[in-house]
Amino acid sequence: MPCWPKRGRRLLQPIAKATEAAPAKINLALHVTGRRGDGYHLLDSLVAFADIADRVTVEPAAEMSLDVTGPRAAGVPADARNLVWKAAALSGAPPVAITLEKHLPAAAGIGGGSSDAAATLRALERLGLASLPDPADLLELGADLPVCLSPRAVRMEGIGETLSPVPPLPPLWCLLVNPGVALSTPAVFAALETRENPGLRGHMPVGAGAFCAWLAGQRNDLEPPALRLAPVIRDVLAALAAQPGCALARMSGSGATCFGLFPAEAPARAAAAALSRAEPGWWVAAGRLA
């Protein structure tokens, strides 16, 4: 039986299998505002998602199993170390077979593992095997789990447990670029020089131009320490900023993935093609922001 309360929702009728997208999480701004006594950092972040995603398929089975496939499967554990396995176990659901199709790079600052785990929980609900948890109950799996449970633009505060709605984002496309460098989130936080910083400033505008101008006045406080640990990030940011139509280039999360914002699909796709030709060793993907 599920270990979480149903929160007034009935479990759905069982179906044969369920597939859920696990979209890339993007920290459009990430301000580190303090640190608790237990060592957890306090954040104030504007989080969005892109339709660039892994895919998780779940179906009932006689015993628990995990198969990792896709172009980014190398090095991803297919056992109880994986967050999708941990999420399924924590849900209290009966044994299931999970197929994780990896398209997003790991340890990349775009919440791939957390988004995969959240997609697993949504699939379990659709199968009628578990109810969705309260987001705060997921913090033991990671600070990004709550925001990934319902992938939409929100303001994320505290250590990740406080989620507040924001106005709908303007129509924007994003280009995600990772130079093939994995960064440890604890290492990036450890290299942070100042942990008491101001939070997000002002009110989020509605139009694309005004929104990008407002966003440019915000920060990712983890970008400077990440740059010291992986200087290649500077090259990625410069390459993104140089693309025609790029309104803003910034690192996401603890890196090393960076994003560029574009007002339309065509310049984002053109920039993706140009960067893929120029840097064939980089992971490059364009998608719509949500």
ROVOVEX-601624 format. One record per atom (N, C-alpha, C, O): residue in one letter; x, y, z. Coordinates in steps of 0.05 Angstrom, whole numbers, padded with zeros to 5 digits, always signed. Layout:
<rs>
AXYZ;...
</rs>
This chain:
<rs>
M+00017-00024+00000;M+00000+00000+00000;M+00017+00025+00000;M+00039+00025+00011;P+00008+00047-00013;P+00024+00071-00012;P+00028+00081+00016;P+00011+00078+00034;C+00052+00093+00021;C+00058+00102+00048;C+00050+00131+00052;C+00055+00142+00073;W+00039+00144+00031;W+00030+00172+00034;W+00000+00174+00035;W-00014+00157+00024;P-00011+00194+00049;P-00040+00198+00048;P-00050+00205+00020;P-00034+00216+00004;K-00074+00199+00015;K-00085+00204-00012;K-00093+00233-00017;K-00099+00241-00040;R-00093+00250+00004;R-00098+00278+00001;R-00124+00283-00013;R-00127+00302-00029;G-00144+00267-00007;G-00171+00271-00019;G-00174+00261-00047;G-00194+00266-00060;R-00153+00247-00058;R-00155+00238-00086;R-00158+00207-00086;R-00145+00194-00070;R-00174+00197-00104;R-00176+00168-00107;R-00155+00158-00126;R-00147+00172-00145;L-00144+00135-00120;L-00125+00123-00139;L-00139+00116-00165;L-00163+00109-00165;L-00125+00119-00187;L-00137+00114-00213;L-00140+00084-00218;L-00127+00068-00204;Q-00157+00076-00236;Q-00160+00048-00243;Q-00135+00038-00257;Q-00123+00052-00273;P-00127+00013-00251;P-00102+00003-00262;P-00103+00002-00293;P-00123-00003-00305;I-00079+00008-00305;I-00076+00005-00334;I-00051-00011-00338;I-00036-00017-00319;A-00045-00019-00363;A-00024-00038-00368;A+00004-00026-00363;A+00020-00039-00350;K+00008-00002-00373;K+00034+00011-00369;K+00030+00041-00371;K+00010+00050-00383;A+00048+00057-00361;A+00046+00086-00363;A+00073+00097-00369;A+00094+00089-00358;T+00074+00117-00387;T+00098+00131-00395;T+00096+00160-00389;T+00075+00173-00396;E+00116+00171-00376;E+00116+00200-00369;E+00142+00213-00378;E+00163+00201-00377;A+00139+00237-00388;A+00163+00253-00395;A+00176+00263-00369;A+00162+00270-00350;A+00202+00265-00369;A+00217+00276-00346;A+00233+00300-00357;A+00256+00297-00364;P+00220+00323-00357;P+00233+00346-00371;P+00256+00358-00356;P+00258+00356-00331;A+00274+00371-00371;A+00297+00385-00359;A+00287+00408-00342;A+00270+00424-00350;K+00298+00410-00317;K+00292+00432-00299;K+00313+00454-00303;K+00337+00448-00304;I+00304+00478-00306;I+00323+00500-00311;I+00319+00521-00289;I+00297+00531-00285;N+00341+00527-00275;N+00341+00550-00256;N+00346+00575-00272;N+00369+00582-00277;L+00325+00589-00279;L+00329+00615-00294;L+00344+00635-00277;L+00359+00651-00287;A+00339+00634-00251;A+00355+00649-00232;A+00357+00632-00207;A+00338+00618-00200;L+00380+00634-00193;L+00384+00618-00169;L+00400+00635-00149;L+00425+00638-00153;H+00387+00645-00129;H+00400+00661-00109;H+00403+00645-00083;H+00384+00634-00073;V+00427+00643-00073;V+00433+00630-00047;V+00430+00651-00026;V+00445+00670-00025;T+00411+00647-00008;T+00404+00668+00011;T+00412+00662+00040;T+00409+00679+00058;G+00424+00639+00045;G+00433+00632+00072;G+00439+00603+00075;G+00438+00588+00055;R+00444+00594+00099;R+00449+00566+00105;R+00439+00560+00132;R+00443+00574+00151;R+00424+00537+00134;R+00412+00529+00159;R+00434+00517+00177;R+00456+00511+00168;G+00427+00513+00202;G+00446+00501+00221;G+00454+00473+00214;G+00476+00464+00221;D+00436+00459+00199;D+00443+00431+00191;D+00459+00430+00166;D+00465+00408+00156;G+00467+00453+00155;G+00484+00453+00132;G+00470+00457+00105;G+00483+00463+00085;Y+00443+00454+00105;Y+00428+00458+00080;Y+00427+00487+00072;Y+00423+00504+00089;H+00432+00493+00047;H+00431+00520+00037;H+00402+00529+00031;H+00386+00513+00022;L+00397+00554+00036;L+00371+00566+00030;L+00372+00580+00003;L+00392+00593-00004;L+00351+00576-00013;L+00351+00586-00041;L+00327+00603-00046;L+00307+00602-00032;D+00330+00620-00066;D+00307+00634-00078;D+00311+00632-00108;D+00329+00645-00119;S+00295+00616-00121;S+00300+00609-00149;S+00275+00610-00166;S+00254+00602-00157;L+00278+00620-00190;L+00257+00618-00210;L+00263+00594-00227;L+00283+00593-00242;V+00245+00574-00226;V+00249+00548-00239;V+00230+00546-00262;V+00206+00552-00259;A+00239+00536-00285;A+00222+00530-00308;A+00231+00503-00319;A+00250+00491-00310;F+00216+00493-00338;F+00221+00467-00350;F+00221+00470-00380;F+00208+00487-00391;A+00237+00453-00393;A+00238+00453-00422;A+00226+00426-00433;A+00227+00406-00419;D+00216+00426-00457;D+00206+00401-00468;D+00229+00385-00481;D+00226+00373-00502;I+00251+00385-00467;I+00274+00368-00472;I+00274+00349-00449;I+00277+00357-00426;A+00271+00323-00454;A+00264+00306-00431;A+00274+00277-00434;A+00279+00267-00456;D+00278+00264-00411;D+00279+00235-00410;D+00251+00224-00411;D+00231+00239-00410;R+00249+00198-00413;R+00222+00185-00413;R+00224+00161-00394;R+00243+00145-00394;V+00203+00158-00378;V+00201+00137-00358;V+00176+00121-00364;V+00154+00132-00364;T+00179+00094-00367;T+00157+00076-00371;T+00156+00057-00348;T+00176+00045-00341;V+00132+00054-00336;V+00129+00037-00312;V+00106+00017-00318;V+00085+00025-00329;E+00110-00008-00311;E+00089-00028-00313;E+00091-00048-00291;E+00113-00054-00281;P+00068-00059-00282;P+00069-00079-00260;P+00086-00103-00268;P+00088-00110-00291;A+00099-00115-00248;A+00117-00137-00252;A+00118-00155-00228;A+00109-00147-00206;A+00129-00179-00231;A+00131-00197-00209;A+00153-00189-00189;A+00151-00194-00165;E+00173-00175-00200;E+00194-00164-00183;E+00204-00138-00193;E+00201-00132-00217;M+00217-00122-00176;M+00227-00096-00183;M+00250-00098-00203;M+00268-00115-00199;S+00250-00082-00224;S+00272-00081-00243;S+00274-00053-00255;S+00255-00038-00256;L+00298-00047-00265;L+00303-00021-00279;L+00321-00026-00303;L+00342-00038-00300;D+00312-00017-00326;D+00327-00018-00350;D+00333+00010-00360;D+00314+00025-00364;V+00358+00017-00363;V+00365+00044-00372;V+00374+00043-00401;V+00393+00028-00408;T+00361+00058-00418;T+00366+00058-00447;T+00371+00087-00456;T+00371+00105-00439;G+00374+00091-00482;G+00375+00118-00493;G+00404+00127-00496;G+00423+00114-00487;P+00407+00150-00510;P+00434+00159-00517;P+00451+00168-00494;P+00476+00171-00497;R+00439+00174-00471;R+00455+00182-00447;R+00454+00162-00425;R+00456+00169-00402;A+00451+00136-00432;A+00449+00115-00412;A+00475+00108-00399;A+00476+00097-00377;A+00498+00113-00413;A+00523+00104-00403;A+00529+00116-00375;A+00527+00140-00371;G+00536+00098-00357;G+00543+00107-00330;G+00520+00111-00311;G+00525+00116-00287;V+00496+00108-00320;V+00472+00112-00303;V+00466+00085-00290;V+00461+00065-00304;P+00465+00084-00263;P+00461+00058-00250;P+00433+00047-00255;P+00413+00063-00254;A+00431+00022-00260;A+00405+00009-00265;A+00398-00009-00241;A+00391-00033-00244;D+00400+00002-00217;D+00394-00013-00193;D+00384+00006-00171;D+00375+00028-00177;A+00385-00003-00146;A+00373+00012-00124;A+00387+00038-00119;A+00377+00054-00103;R+00410+00044-00131;R+00423+00070-00127;R+00409+00092-00143;R+00412+00115-00137;N+00394+00084-00164;N+00381+00104-00181;N+00357+00116-00167;N+00342+00102-00152;L+00352+00142-00170;L+00330+00156-00157;L+00303+00145-00166;L+00284+00146-00150;V+00300+00135-00190;V+00274+00125-00198;V+00267+00100-00182;V+00244+00095-00175;W+00287+00083-00176;W+00283+00060-00160;W+00276+00068-00131;W+00257+00058-00120;K+00291+00088-00121;K+00285+00097-00094;K+00258+00109-00092;K+00244+00105-00072;A+00249+00124-00112;A+00222+00136-00111;A+00201+00115-00112;A+00181+00117-00097;A+00204+00094-00128;A+00185+00073-00129;A+00183+00058-00102;A+00162+00051-00093;A+00207+00053-00090;A+00207+00040-00065;A+00194+00056-00043;A+00179+00046-00026;L+00200+00082-00043;L+00189+00100-00022;L+00158+00103-00025;L+00144+00108-00005;S+00148+00100-00049;S+00119+00104-00054;S+00103+00082-00041;S+00079+00086-00036;G+00115+00059-00035;G+00099+00037-00024;G+00085+00020-00045;G+00069+00003-00038;A+00090+00026-00071;A+00077+00011-00092;A+00087-00018-00094;A+00110-00023-00084;P+00072-00036-00105;P+00081-00063-00109;P+00104-00063-00130;P+00109-00043-00143;P+00117-00086-00134;P+00139-00087-00154;P+00130-00078-00182;P+00108-00084-00191;V+00148-00064-00195;V+00144-00054-00222;V+00169-00057-00238;V+00191-00058-00227;A+00166-00058-00264;A+00188-00057-00283;A+00190-00029-00294;A+00170-00018-00305;I+00212-00016-00291;I+00216+00012-00300;I+00236+00012-00323;I+00258+00000-00321;T+00229+00027-00344;T+00248+00032-00366;T+00253+00062-00366;T+00235+00078-00369;L+00278+00069-00363;L+00287+00097-00362;L+00302+00103-00388;L+00324+00092-00392;E+00291+00119-00405;E+00303+00127-00431;E+00317+00154-00427;E+00304+00174-00425;K+00344+00153-00425;K+00359+00177-00418;K+00367+00193-00443;K+00380+00183-00461;H+00359+00218-00442;H+00367+00238-00462;H+00382+00261-00450;H+00397+00275-00464;L+00379+00265-00424;L+00391+00288-00410;L+00418+00279-00397;L+00419+00256-00387;P+00438+00295-00398;P+00463+00288-00384;P+00460+00288-00354;P+00443+00302-00343;A+00476+00271-00341;A+00475+00268-00312;A+00494+00289-00299;A+00513+00298-00312;A+00489+00295-00273;A+00506+00314-00258;A+00510+00339-00274;A+00532+00349-00277;A+00488+00350-00285;A+00490+00372-00304;A+00475+00397-00296;A+00475+00417-00311;G+00463+00398-00272;G+00449+00422-00263;G+00422+00426-00275;G+00410+00448-00273;I+00410+00405-00287;I+00383+00408-00298;I+00364+00387-00286;I+00343+00381-00298;G+00371+00377-00263;G+00353+00360-00248;G+00344+00334-00261;G+00322+00325-00256;G+00362+00322-00277;G+00354+00298-00292;G+00345+00276-00274;G+00323+00264-00279;G+00360+00269-00254;G+00353+00247-00236;G+00328+00252-00220;G+00311+00235-00217;S+00325+00277-00211;S+00301+00284-00196;S+00276+00284-00213;S+00255+00275-00205;S+00279+00294-00238;S+00257+00294-00256;S+00249+00265-00264;S+00225+00259-00267;D+00268+00248-00267;D+00263+00219-00272;D+00247+00207-00249;D+00227+00193-00253;A+00255+00213-00224;A+00242+00202-00201;A+00213+00213-00199;A+00194+00198-00193;A+00210+00238-00204;A+00183+00250-00204;A+00165+00238-00225;A+00141+00233-00220;A+00176+00234-00249;A+00161+00221-00271;A+00152+00193-00263;A+00130+00184-00269;T+00170+00179-00248;T+00163+00152-00239;T+00139+00153-00220;T+00121+00136-00222;L+00138+00172-00202;L+00116+00175-00184;L+00090+00182-00198;L+00069+00172-00191;R+00092+00199-00219;R+00068+00205-00234;R+00058+00180-00249;R+00034+00176-00252;A+00076+00164-00260;A+00069+00140-00274;A+00056+00120-00255;A+00036+00107-00262;L+00066+00118-00231;L+00054+00100-00211;L+00026+00108-00204;L+00008+00091-00200;E+00021+00134-00203;E-00006+00144-00198;E-00025+00136-00221;E-00047+00127-00216;R-00015+00140-00245;R-00032+00133-00268;R-00038+00103-00269;R-00059+00095-00279;L-00019+00087-00260;L-00023+00058-00259;L-00042+00050-00237;L-00051+00027-00236;G-00049+00068-00219;G-00066+00062-00196;G-00051+00047-00174;G-00064+00034-00158;L-00024+00049-00173;L-00008+00035-00154;L+00000+00052-00130;L+00009+00041-00110;A-00001+00078-00133;A+00007+00096-00111;A-00006+00123-00116;A-00012+00130-00139;S-00010+00138-00095;S-00019+00166-00098;S+00004+00185-00097;S+00025+00179-00085;L+00001+00208-00110;L+00022+00228-00109;L+00027+00238-00080;L+00007+00243-00066;P+00052+00240-00072;P+00057+00249-00045;P+00055+00279-00042;P+00053+00294-00062;D+00054+00288-00018;D+00059+00317-00013;D+00087+00323-00021;D+00106+00308-00013;P+00092+00345-00037;P+00120+00350-00046;P+00140+00351-00024;P+00163+00342-00028;A+00133+00362+00000;A+00153+00364+00022;A+00162+00336+00031;A+00184+00334+00043;D+00146+00315+00027;D+00154+00289+00035;D+00176+00277+00018;D+00188+00257+00025;L+00183+00290-00004;L+00202+00280-00022;L+00230+00291-00017;L+00249+00282-00031;L+00234+00309+00002;L+00260+00321+00006;L+00281+00301+00013;L+00305+00306+00008;E+00274+00278+00025;E+00294+00259+00032;E+00307+00247+00007;E+00329+00235+00008;L+00293+00249-00016;L+00305+00239-00041;L+00321+00261-00055;L+00337+00255-00073;G+00318+00286-00047;G+00333+00308-00060;G+00317+00333-00060;G+00292+00333-00061;A+00331+00356-00060;A+00318+00382-00058;A+00302+00389-00083;A+00284+00406-00082;D+00309+00376-00106;D+00295+00382-00131;D+00270+00366-00135;D+00254+00371-00154;L+00265+00346-00119;L+00242+00328-00123;L+00216+00343-00121;L+00198+00339-00138;P+00211+00360-00101;P+00186+00374-00099;P+00179+00390-00124;P+00156+00389-00134;V+00198+00405-00134;V+00192+00423-00157;V+00188+00406-00182;V+00174+00415-00200;C+00200+00383-00184;C+00197+00366-00208;C+00171+00350-00208;C+00164+00339-00229;L+00158+00348-00185;L+00134+00331-00184;L+00112+00342-00202;L+00098+00326-00215;S+00109+00368-00203;S+00090+00381-00222;S+00106+00400-00239;S+00108+00424-00232;P+00117+00392-00261;P+00137+00408-00276;P+00124+00432-00290;P+00114+00430-00313;R+00125+00454-00277;R+00116+00480-00288;R+00131+00502-00274;R+00144+00498-00253;A+00131+00526-00286;A+00146+00548-00275;A+00136+00556-00248;A+00112+00560-00244;V+00154+00558-00228;V+00148+00565-00201;V+00171+00580-00189;V+00193+00580-00199;R+00166+00593-00166;R+00187+00604-00150;R+00193+00584-00128;R+00174+00575-00113;M+00218+00576-00125;M+00226+00555-00105;M+00242+00568-00084;M+00262+00582-00089;E+00234+00565-00058;E+00249+00577-00036;E+00255+00556-00015;E+00247+00533-00017;G+00268+00565+00007;G+00276+00547+00028;G+00298+00529+00017;G+00316+00537+00003;I+00297+00503+00024;I+00316+00484+00013;I+00304+00469-00011;I+00315+00450-00021;G+00281+00479-00020;G+00267+00468-00043;G+00238+00460-00037;G+00224+00451-00055;E+00230+00463-00012;E+00204+00454-00003;E+00182+00475-00007;E+00158+00468-00007;T+00189+00501-00010;T+00169+00522-00012;T+00166+00530-00041;T+00184+00542-00053;L+00143+00524-00052;L+00138+00529-00081;L+00115+00548-00083;L+00093+00544-00071;S+00119+00570-00098;S+00098+00591-00102;S+00093+00594-00131;S+00111+00594-00147;P+00067+00598-00139;P+00061+00602-00167;P+00072+00629-00177;P+00075+00648-00162;V+00077+00630-00203;V+00086+00654-00216;V+00068+00659-00240;V+00055+00640-00250;P+00067+00683-00251;P+00052+00688-00275;P+00062+00670-00298;P+00086+00662-00297;P+00045+00664-00318;P+00055+00647-00340;P+00079+00660-00354;P+00080+00684-00357;L+00098+00644-00361;L+00122+00654-00374;L+00114+00663-00402;L+00096+00652-00414;P+00128+00683-00413;P+00123+00691-00441;P+00133+00669-00459;P+00150+00653-00451;P+00123+00669-00484;P+00133+00648-00503;P+00163+00651-00508;P+00172+00672-00519;L+00178+00632-00500;L+00207+00632-00503;L+00218+00604-00510;L+00206+00584-00502;W+00239+00604-00525;W+00253+00579-00531;W+00280+00580-00517;W+00292+00601-00512;C+00290+00557-00509;C+00315+00555-00496;C+00334+00536-00510;C+00325+00517-00523;L+00359+00542-00508;L+00380+00524-00519;L+00397+00515-00496;L+00410+00532-00482;L+00398+00489-00491;L+00414+00478-00469;L+00440+00467-00480;L+00440+00454-00501;V+00462+00474-00467;V+00488+00465-00476;V+00504+00455-00452;V+00507+00469-00432;N+00515+00431-00454;N+00533+00420-00434;N+00559+00412-00447;N+00559+00397-00467;P+00582+00421-00436;P+00608+00415-00449;P+00619+00388-00443;P+00642+00382-00450;G+00603+00370-00431;G+00613+00344-00425;G+00628+00342-00398;G+00643+00323-00394;V+00623+00361-00381;V+00636+00362-00355;V+00615+00357-00333;V+00595+00371-00332;A+00619+00337-00316;A+00601+00332-00294;A+00611+00348-00269;A+00635+00347-00263;L+00593+00362-00256;L+00600+00377-00232;L+00586+00366-00208;L+00562+00360-00210;S+00600+00364-00186;S+00588+00355-00161;S+00574+00379-00148;S+00587+00399-00142;T+00548+00376-00143;T+00533+00398-00129;T+00546+00405-00102;T+00549+00429-00097;P+00552+00386-00085;P+00565+00393-00059;P+00591+00408-00063;P+00597+00426-00048;A+00607+00400-00084;A+00632+00414-00088;A+00628+00443-00096;A+00643+00461-00088;V+00607+00448-00113;V+00602+00475-00121;V+00593+00492-00097;V+00602+00515-00094;F+00575+00481-00081;F+00566+00496-00057;F+00589+00501-00038;F+00591+00522-00026;A+00607+00481-00036;A+00630+00484-00018;A+00649+00507-00027;A+00662+00520-00011;A+00649+00512-00054;A+00667+00533-00065;A+00653+00560-00065;A+00665+00580-00074;L+00628+00562-00055;L+00614+00587-00054;L+00626+00605-00033;L+00630+00597-00010;E+00633+00630-00041;E+00647+00648-00023;E+00627+00663-00004;E+00634+00667+00019;T+00603+00670-00015;T+00584+00685+00001;T+00557+00669+00001;T+00547+00663-00020;R+00547+00664+00025;R+00523+00648+00027;R+00499+00665+00036;R+00476+00654+00038;E+00503+00690+00043;E+00481+00707+00051;E+00478+00728+00029;E+00491+00749+00029;N+00460+00723+00010;N+00456+00740-00013;N+00427+00748-00015;N+00409+00734-00005;P+00421+00771-00028;P+00393+00779-00032;P+00378+00759-00049;P+00389+00746-00066;G+00352+00758-00044;G+00335+00741-00061;G+00327+00754-00087;G+00338+00775-00095;L+00308+00742-00101;L+00298+00753-00126;L+00287+00781-00121;L+00275+00787-00101;R+00292+00799-00141;R+00284+00827-00138;R+00263+00834-00158;R+00263+00825-00181;G+00244+00851-00149;G+00223+00862-00167;G+00202+00841-00175;G+00202+00819-00165;H+00184+00850-00192;H+00162+00833-00201;H+00167+00823-00229;H+00177+00838-00246;M+00161+00798-00234;M+00165+00786-00260;M+00148+00798-00281;M+00123+00797-00279;P+00159+00811-00302;P+00142+00823-00323;P+00130+00801-00341;P+00137+00778-00340;V+00111+00810-00358;V+00096+00791-00374;V+00109+00787-00402;V+00113+00764-00410;G+00116+00809-00416;G+00126+00806-00443;G+00154+00794-00444;G+00169+00796-00425;A+00161+00781-00467;A+00186+00767-00470;A+00210+00786-00466;A+00229+00780-00452;G+00209+00810-00479;G+00232+00828-00477;G+00236+00838-00449;G+00258+00838-00439;A+00214+00847-00437;A+00216+00857-00409;A+00223+00835-00390;A+00238+00839-00371;F+00213+00811-00395;F+00220+00788-00377;F+00250+00782-00379;F+00263+00778-00358;C+00261+00781-00402;C+00290+00775-00405;C+00307+00797-00393;C+00328+00792-00382;A+00298+00822-00396;A+00313+00844-00384;A+00312+00843-00353;A+00332+00847-00340;W+00288+00836-00342;W+00286+00832-00313;W+00303+00809-00304;W+00317+00810-00284;L+00303+00787-00319;L+00318+00763-00312;L+00348+00769-00312;L+00363+00758-00296;A+00357+00786-00331;A+00385+00793-00332;A+00395+00807-00307;A+00418+00807-00301;G+00376+00819-00292;G+00383+00833-00267;G+00384+00814-00243;G+00391+00822-00221;Q+00376+00789-00247;Q+00378+00768-00226;Q+00405+00753-00230;Q+00422+00762-00246;R+00409+00731-00215;R+00435+00718-00215;R+00432+00688-00213;R+00410+00677-00207;N+00454+00674-00218;N+00458+00647-00208;N+00483+00649-00191;N+00505+00650-00201;D+00479+00648-00165;D+00501+00651-00146;D+00521+00628-00147;D+00543+00629-00136;L+00512+00605-00159;L+00530+00582-00162;L+00548+00584-00187;L+00566+00568-00190;E+00543+00603-00204;E+00559+00605-00228;E+00588+00612-00223;E+00605+00599-00235;P+00594+00632-00206;P+00623+00638-00201;P+00639+00614-00190;P+00661+00609-00200;P+00629+00599-00169;P+00644+00576-00160;P+00646+00554-00181;P+00667+00541-00183;A+00625+00551-00197;A+00626+00530-00218;A+00646+00538-00239;A+00660+00520-00250;L+00649+00563-00245;L+00669+00572-00265;L+00697+00567-00255;L+00715+00560-00271;R+00701+00569-00229;R+00728+00563-00218;R+00734+00533-00220;R+00757+00526-00225;L+00714+00517-00216;L+00718+00488-00217;L+00719+00477-00246;L+00732+00458-00251;A+00704+00490-00264;A+00703+00481-00292;A+00703+00506-00310;A+00682+00515-00319;P+00727+00516-00316;P+00729+00541-00332;P+00717+00539-00359;P+00711+00560-00371;V+00713+00515-00370;V+00700+00512-00396;V+00672+00523-00397;V+00662+00530-00419;I+00659+00526-00374;I+00633+00538-00373;I+00633+00566-00385;I+00614+00575-00397;R+00655+00580-00380;R+00658+00607-00391;R+00656+00607-00422;R+00645+00625-00434;D+00669+00586-00434;D+00667+00583-00463;D+00639+00578-00473;D+00630+00588-00493;V+00624+00562-00457;V+00597+00556-00465;V+00580+00581-00463;V+00564+00587-00482;L+00582+00596-00442;L+00567+00621-00439;L+00573+00641-00461;L+00555+00653-00472;A+00598+00643-00468;A+00606+00661-00490;A+00595+00652-00517;A+00586+00668-00532;A+00596+00626-00522;A+00585+00615-00547;A+00555+00620-00549;A+00545+00626-00571;L+00541+00616-00527;L+00512+00621-00527;L+00506+00650-00532;L+00489+00657-00548;A+00519+00668-00517;A+00514+00696-00519;A+00519+00707-00547;A+00508+00727-00555;A+00537+00694-00562;A+00545+00703-00588;A+00525+00695-00610;A+00527+00704-00632;Q+00506+00678-00603;Q+00487+00668-00623;Q+00466+00689-00629;Q+00455+00701-00611;P+00460+00694-00655;P+00439+00713-00662;P+00413+00708-00649;P+00403+00685-00650;G+00401+00728-00636;G+00375+00725-00624;G+00376+00716-00595;G+00355+00715-00582;C+00399+00710-00584;C+00401+00701-00556;C+00397+00725-00538;C+00412+00744-00538;A+00376+00724-00522;A+00369+00747-00504;A+00383+00745-00477;A+00387+00765-00464;L+00391+00721-00469;L+00404+00718-00443;L+00418+00691-00443;L+00407+00671-00452;A+00443+00690-00433;A+00458+00665-00429;A+00465+00663-00400;A+00476+00682-00388;R+00460+00640-00388;R+00466+00636-00359;R+00469+00606-00353;R+00460+00589-00369;M+00483+00600-00332;M+00486+00572-00323;M+00461+00564-00308;M+00448+00581-00294;S+00453+00539-00309;S+00430+00528-00294;S+00440+00512-00270;S+00459+00497-00272;G+00427+00516-00248;G+00433+00500-00224;G+00462+00502-00216;G+00474+00524-00216;S+00474+00480-00210;S+00502+00479-00203;S+00520+00472-00227;S+00544+00467-00223;G+00508+00472-00251;G+00524+00468-00275;G+00530+00439-00281;G+00522+00421-00265;A+00543+00433-00303;A+00555+00453-00321;A+00537+00461-00344;A+00547+00475-00362;T+00512+00452-00345;T+00494+00459-00367;T+00488+00489-00365;T+00481+00500-00344;C+00489+00502-00389;C+00481+00530-00391;C+00458+00532-00410;C+00453+00514-00426;F+00443+00554-00408;F+00420+00558-00426;F+00422+00586-00439;F+00433+00605-00428;G+00411+00587-00463;G+00406+00612-00477;G+00377+00615-00482;G+00364+00595-00490;L+00366+00639-00478;L+00337+00644-00483;L+00334+00658-00510;L+00349+00676-00516;F+00314+00649-00526;F+00309+00660-00552;F+00279+00666-00555;F+00262+00653-00543;P+00272+00687-00571;P+00244+00695-00573;P+00228+00676-00591;P+00203+00678-00590;A+00241+00659-00607;A+00226+00643-00626;A+00241+00617-00631;A+00264+00614-00623;E+00228+00598-00644;E+00240+00572-00649;E+00263+00573-00669;E+00284+00561-00665;A+00259+00589-00691;A+00279+00589-00713;A+00307+00597-00704;A+00326+00582-00710;P+00310+00619-00689;P+00337+00626-00680;P+00349+00606-00660;P+00373+00601-00660;A+00332+00594-00644;A+00341+00573-00625;A+00351+00549-00640;A+00372+00538-00633;R+00336+00540-00660;R+00345+00517-00676;R+00370+00523-00692;R+00388+00506-00694;A+00372+00547-00703;A+00395+00555-00718;A+00420+00555-00700;A+00442+00547-00708;A+00417+00566-00676;A+00439+00566-00657;A+00447+00538-00649;A+00471+00533-00646;A+00428+00520-00645;A+00434+00493-00638;A+00450+00480-00660;A+00470+00466-00655;A+00443+00484-00685;A+00457+00472-00708;A+00486+00484-00709;A+00505+00469-00714;A+00488+00510-00705;A+00514+00523-00707;A+00533+00513-00685;A+00556+00507-00690;L+00523+00511-00660;L+00540+00502-00638;L+00547+00472-00641;L+00569+00464-00633;S+00528+00456-00651;S+00534+00428-00655;S+00556+00424-00676;S+00573+00406-00673;R+00557+00440-00696;R+00578+00439-00716;R+00605+00448-00704;R+00625+00436-00709;A+00603+00470-00689;A+00628+00482-00678;A+00640+00465-00656;A+00665+00464-00653;E+00623+00453-00640;E+00632+00438-00616;E+00619+00410-00616;E+00600+00406-00600;P+00628+00392-00633;P+00614+00366-00634;P+00615+00350-00609;P+00599+00331-00605;G+00633+00356-00590;G+00634+00342-00565;G+00615+00352-00544;G+00613+00340-00522;W+00602+00374-00549;W+00583+00385-00530;W+00555+00373-00534;W+00548+00366-00556;W+00540+00371-00512;W+00512+00363-00514;W+00496+00388-00519;W+00498+00407-00503;V+00480+00389-00540;V+00465+00413-00548;V+00436+00405-00554;V+00432+00386-00569;A+00417+00418-00543;A+00389+00412-00547;A+00372+00437-00545;A+00375+00453-00526;A+00353+00441-00563;A+00335+00464-00563;A+00307+00455-00557;A+00299+00433-00566;G+00292+00472-00543;G+00264+00465-00537;G+00249+00489-00527;G+00260+00511-00522;R+00223+00485-00523;R+00205+00507-00514;R+00206+00508-00483;R+00207+00487-00470;L+00206+00532-00473;L+00206+00536-00444;L+00178+00536-00433;L+00159+00546-00446;A+00174+00524-00409;A+00147+00524-00397;A+00150+00527-00367;A+00129+00527-00353;
</rs>
